[in-house]
Amino acid sequence: MMGDASEFDWLNTSVRDREEPTKALYQILREVSRQSGIQFETLLEQAQKSPMSHAEDALRNFRRGRIAKERAMLIHEWLAKEHFDLAQQITPYLFQYRRVSNWETFLTKHTVEGGVTAKPAAEFGLARRDPPADGIPIFRIGQEFLFELQSSAPAYVLAFEGYQNKWHPLPLGQNECDLRVRMPEGVSLLPCDGDGAIIPLAEYDDTGEHRFVFVLCFGPKPLRDQSSLITYAEEHPLTVYQTKTLIIA
């Protein structure tokens, strides 16, 4: 059933006919939790835009496909915005067209031109490959590169890599857990270790265009996930820089 703003008319469908679609929402949210490492309950609160009450009963009812139609509609739209590709893969009939995610809206609102450049590690010891005329640097599979980042003030920095409509946290420190680093005013080379020694990146598997986002937070230490950064921007100053690379074989 098609509604005005959704692939499924949650508000005008019977309780019985809502059960299977609601069960599908539950399974998709479970898979999002598994892949992201974020607790199911946390994702559910984000999706339905309210805290959980009587959590055990709420989860059991959701699993059985028996939740309020308004909640189901909110969860559906949240998944369609934030996890469309995964949701469409699991339940195509419920997810037929892509929405603009809160993350993309956040990027559009806060992105400032310039500020970050992807550079071959060439400039720091290896043979250099000049970027093409359109300004997108080209790197071969396995070729090392890094980022030159500028900031007008000390900031906490977090980065994300986008590839084929999926976003992944990009470690900026010495190990895979260093998703948030502190940088001084001026120019910094990232990723780097605690002593400032650069740690070049390299792509070994996926060719094509890769998109990189750097979020500079000028207030208190932010949390490390995208939803928290969106909330952070409501109270504290931040700047977003974006750049791209093209990976070829």
Disulfide bonds with the S-S distance in Angstrom:
none
